[in-house]
Amino acid sequence: MKAVRLYAKGDLRVEEIAAPTAPPPGWVNIAVTAAGICGSDLHNYRTGQWITRSPSVPGHELIGRVTALGAGVVDLTIGERVVADSRFWCGQCPACRAGNHHLCASLGFVGEACDGGFAQHTSLPRRLLHRLTGDLPDEVAVMAEPVAVALHAVRRLQPDHDAPVLIAGCGPIGGLAALVLSGMGHRDIRVADRNASRLARVCAVTGASPVALEPASAGPGILFAIEATGSTAALGSLTGCVAGGGAIALVGIMHGTIDLDPNMLVEREVSLIGCHAFRDELPEAIALLARMAPQARQLIDREITIFEVPQAYERLIAGDSEGLKTVVRP
């Protein structure tokens, strides 16, 4: 079968590899029908930060159809559609026992701890699979994982329903956070991005207002903000836009360290809230996409083949996209 494999920092190849054999107990073989390219995929390619196996098949945002069941898997049937939970958790540590799988002491991710979705077939533990019912299109359903990440960030922020929310970055998570807020009925969503085309699309789909990351443009009294760029410079600008007593949810994967005066946080009582992956929001994300499928579909940048993945990485790193999500169709 054809697959994309990451060997090392900057070394991504399209190759012919063996398809999965009969799945071990508790695992399920899947024919991948759609997979999404995530910003963390690009980060790992650029930095090699999370390479623990080489080569490995990336792609933690994926859906597909069940093709084989390992021993003990009795609640799925061949041909069913499933969406993958990206978090490869142990189930034994204190965090896992408390239901906080995203804070697992030995947390890995699909596409790193095990092979992921940039292939025609893959194999995953049954515990990471959620059944997809209904007629939600594959190219929309595959956004369930990043929508869960966006939903988790919004939940961690807990913005007042009638208060403005400022989002820095209209990439996949920032743009989907705007979609989540729109779906929840928030009407004052303000978004900033240097990519004018992507900014315009997110605003058109979600009803958000375009602003710049400076107080005069963002407006006074901003108490709730989401940092989804991964840029330390953008975070610095965002802190200047947030009013005293405000909070910033950090969900972007950062490049570099923060040069921040902590007295600013102390004297203005500004809270920085870390947001890692998601907790238990994946089923709700699937349901939200089912309600907002037409809007979500408009946020897709393009659909590509496996052979186009390396070029897509370079294009996305260069900032060349008008939509939020590039979908790989094996």
C-alpha positions in Angstrom: 0.0 0.0 0.0 1.0 3.6 -0.4 1.9 5.6 2.7 3.7 8.8 3.8 6.5 8.2 6.3 8.5 10.6 8.5 12.1 9.5 8.9 13.7 12.5 10.6 13.4 16.3 10.8 12.6 17.5 7.3 12.6 14.0 5.8 9.2 13.0 4.6 8.7 10.3 2.0 5.9 8.6 0.0 6.6 4.9 -0.1 5.2 1.5 -0.8 4.9 -0.4 2.5 3.2 -3.6 3.7 -0.5 -3.3 4.7 -1.4 -4.2 8.3 -1.7 -7.9 8.9 -4.4 -9.5 11.1 -4.9 -7.1 14.1 -3.8 -8.2 17.5 -6.3 -8.6 20.4 -8.1 -5.4 21.1 -7.0 -3.7 17.8 -8.9 -2.9 14.6 -7.7 -2.6 11.0 -9.1 0.4 9.1 -9.2 1.5 5.5 -8.5 5.2 5.7 -11.0 7.3 3.8 -9.8 10.8 5.0 -7.0 12.3 7.1 -6.2 15.9 8.0 -2.9 17.6 8.1 -2.4 19.3 11.5 -0.2 22.1 12.6 1.5 19.7 15.0 2.4 17.5 12.0 4.1 20.4 10.5 5.8 21.3 13.8 7.2 17.7 14.1 8.4 17.8 10.5 10.2 21.2 11.1 11.7 20.4 14.5 11.7 16.6 15.0 10.5 17.3 18.5 8.2 14.3 18.8 9.9 11.7 16.7 10.1 8.6 18.8 9.9 6.0 16.0 11.6 6.1 12.6 10.1 5.8 10.2 6.6 6.4 11.2 3.3 7.1 9.3 2.0 10.5 10.5 -1.6 11.6 10.6 -3.6 11.7 13.8 -6.8 13.2 12.4 -8.4 10.3 10.5 -11.5 8.4 9.7 -12.1 5.2 7.9 -14.0 1.9 7.5 -13.4 -1.2 9.7 -11.8 -4.0 7.7 -10.7 -6.5 10.4 -11.3 -7.0 14.1 -8.8 -8.3 16.6 -9.8 -10.8 19.3 -12.1 -9.4 21.9 -13.5 -6.6 19.7 -17.2 -7.5 19.6 -18.9 -4.1 19.4 -17.9 -3.1 15.9 -18.7 -4.7 12.6 -16.8 -4.8 9.3 -17.6 -1.8 7.1 -18.6 0.5 9.9 -17.2 4.1 9.8 -15.1 5.2 12.7 -13.2 8.3 13.8 -9.9 8.1 15.7 -9.1 9.6 19.1 -5.6 10.9 18.5 -4.4 10.4 22.1 -2.5 7.2 22.8 -2.9 7.0 26.6 -1.8 4.3 29.0 -5.0 4.0 31.1 -3.1 3.2 34.3 -1.5 6.5 35.6 -3.3 8.8 38.0 -4.4 11.2 35.3 -5.9 8.4 33.1 -7.7 6.9 36.1 -9.2 10.3 36.7 -10.4 10.5 33.1 -7.8 13.0 32.1 -6.3 10.9 29.2 -4.9 14.1 27.6 -2.7 14.5 30.7 -1.5 10.9 30.7 2.0 10.5 32.2 3.2 8.6 29.1 1.0 10.3 26.5 1.8 9.7 22.9 -0.3 10.4 19.7 -1.4 8.4 16.8 1.1 8.9 14.0 3.9 8.9 16.5 3.3 6.2 19.2 1.8 4.1 16.4 1.3 4.6 12.7 -1.4 7.0 11.7 -3.7 8.0 8.8 -1.4 9.1 6.0 -1.7 5.6 4.4 -4.3 3.6 2.7 -4.7 1.3 5.7 -3.8 1.5 9.4 -4.4 -0.4 12.7 -5.5 1.2 16.0 -6.7 0.1 19.4 -10.5 -0.3 19.7 -10.5 2.1 22.7 -9.4 4.9 20.4 -12.3 4.5 17.9 -15.6 6.3 17.9 -18.4 5.0 15.7 -19.7 7.4 13.0 -23.4 7.2 12.2 -25.5 9.1 9.8 -24.4 10.7 6.5 -21.8 13.2 7.7 -19.3 13.4 4.7 -15.9 12.0 5.2 -14.2 15.3 4.4 -16.2 17.0 7.2 -16.1 14.1 9.7 -12.3 14.1 9.6 -12.4 17.5 11.3 -13.8 16.0 14.5 -10.5 15.7 16.2 -9.4 19.4 15.7 -12.9 20.5 16.5 -12.6 18.7 19.8 -9.3 20.5 20.5 -11.0 23.9 19.7 -14.0 22.9 21.9 -11.7 22.0 24.8 -9.9 25.4 24.5 -13.3 27.2 24.6 -14.4 25.1 27.6 -11.1 25.9 29.4 -11.6 29.6 28.7 -15.2 29.7 29.8 -16.1 33.0 28.1 -19.3 34.8 29.2 -21.9 34.3 26.5 -22.4 38.0 25.7 -18.7 39.0 26.1 -16.4 39.5 23.1 -13.9 36.7 22.4 -10.7 37.6 20.6 -8.9 34.8 18.7 -5.4 35.2 17.5 -4.9 33.0 14.4 -7.3 31.7 11.8 -5.5 28.4 11.2 -7.3 25.1 11.9 -7.7 25.5 15.6 -8.3 29.2 15.8 -10.8 29.1 12.9 -12.6 26.1 14.3 -12.7 27.8 17.7 -14.6 30.6 15.9 -16.9 27.9 14.4 -17.4 26.4 17.9 -18.3 29.7 19.4 -20.6 30.5 16.6 -22.3 27.1 17.1 -22.7 27.9 20.8 -24.5 31.2 19.9 -21.7 33.7 20.6 -22.2 36.7 18.4 -19.2 38.9 19.3 -16.2 36.9 17.9 -13.1 38.8 16.8 -10.4 37.2 14.8 -6.9 38.3 13.7 -4.7 36.6 11.1 -2.0 37.8 8.7 -3.5 35.6 5.9 -6.2 37.9 4.5 -7.9 35.2 2.4 -8.1 32.8 5.3 -9.3 35.6 7.7 -12.0 36.6 5.2 -13.2 33.0 4.9 -13.5 32.4 8.6 -15.4 35.7 9.1 -17.8 34.8 6.3 -18.5 31.3 7.7 -18.7 32.1 11.4 -19.9 35.7 11.5 -16.7 36.8 13.2 -15.3 40.3 12.8 -11.7 40.9 11.5 -9.4 42.9 13.8 -5.7 43.5 14.2 -3.7 42.4 17.3 -3.5 45.9 18.8 -5.7 47.5 21.3 -7.2 50.2 19.1 -8.4 47.5 16.6 -9.3 44.7 18.9 -11.4 47.1 21.0 -11.6 47.8 24.8 -12.7 45.5 27.5 -11.5 42.2 26.0 -11.6 39.6 28.9 -11.5 36.4 26.9 -8.9 35.5 24.2 -7.5 32.4 22.5 -3.9 32.2 21.2 -3.9 29.8 18.3 -0.9 31.0 16.2 2.0 29.4 18.1 3.8 32.7 17.7 5.4 34.2 20.8 5.3 37.6 19.1 1.5 37.2 18.6 1.1 36.2 22.3 2.9 39.3 23.3 0.6 41.4 21.2 -2.4 39.5 22.5 -1.6 40.2 26.1 -1.6 43.9 25.3 -5.1 43.6 24.0 -6.6 41.8 27.0 -8.1 44.0 29.8 -7.3 43.6 33.5 -8.9 40.5 34.9 -8.9 38.8 31.5 -7.8 35.3 30.5 -5.9 33.9 27.5 -6.3 30.2 26.5 -3.1 29.0 24.9 -3.7 26.3 22.4 -1.1 27.0 19.6 2.1 24.9 19.5 4.8 27.5 20.3 8.1 28.0 18.5 10.5 29.5 20.9 10.2 30.7 24.5 8.2 33.6 25.9 9.9 36.9 26.9 7.2 38.0 29.3 7.2 40.3 32.3 5.3 38.4 34.9 4.5 41.6 36.8 2.1 42.4 33.9 0.2 39.2 34.8 0.3 40.0 38.5 -0.6 43.7 38.4 -3.4 43.2 35.8 -4.5 39.8 37.0 -4.3 38.3 33.5 -4.5 34.5 33.5 -2.7 32.3 31.0 -4.6 28.9 30.6 -2.9 26.0 29.0 -5.0 23.8 26.7 -3.6 20.4 25.7 -5.5 18.4 23.0 -8.9 17.5 24.5 -10.5 15.7 27.4 -13.8 14.0 26.5 -15.1 16.4 23.8 -14.7 14.2 20.8 -18.3 12.8 20.7 -19.6 16.4 21.2 -17.4 17.6 18.4 -18.9 14.9 16.1 -22.4 16.1 17.0 -21.5 19.7 16.4 -20.1 18.9 12.9 -23.3 17.1 12.1 -25.2 20.3 13.0 -22.8 22.6 11.1 -21.7 20.4 8.2 -22.3 23.1 5.5 -20.3 25.7 7.4 -17.5 23.3 8.2 -17.3 22.2 4.6 -16.6 25.8 3.6 -13.5 25.9 5.8 -11.7 23.1 3.9 -8.8 24.4 1.9 -8.4 21.5 -0.5 -8.4 17.7 -0.8 -5.3 16.0 -1.9 -3.8 12.5 -2.6 -1.1 10.8 -0.6 1.4 11.7 -3.3 0.8 15.4 -2.7 1.4 15.3 1.1 5.1 16.4 1.1 4.3 19.4 -1.2 1.4 20.2 1.0 3.6 20.4 4.1 5.9 22.9 2.4 2.9 24.9 1.1 1.3 25.1 4.5 4.6 26.0 6.3 4.9 28.8 3.8 1.4 30.0 4.8 -0.1 29.3 1.4 -3.7 28.4 2.2 -7.1 30.1 1.9 -9.0 27.6 4.1 -8.3 25.8 7.4 -7.8 22.2 6.6 -6.0 20.2 3.9 -7.6 16.8 3.7 -5.7 13.7 2.5 -7.9 11.2 0.6 -6.0 7.8 0.4 
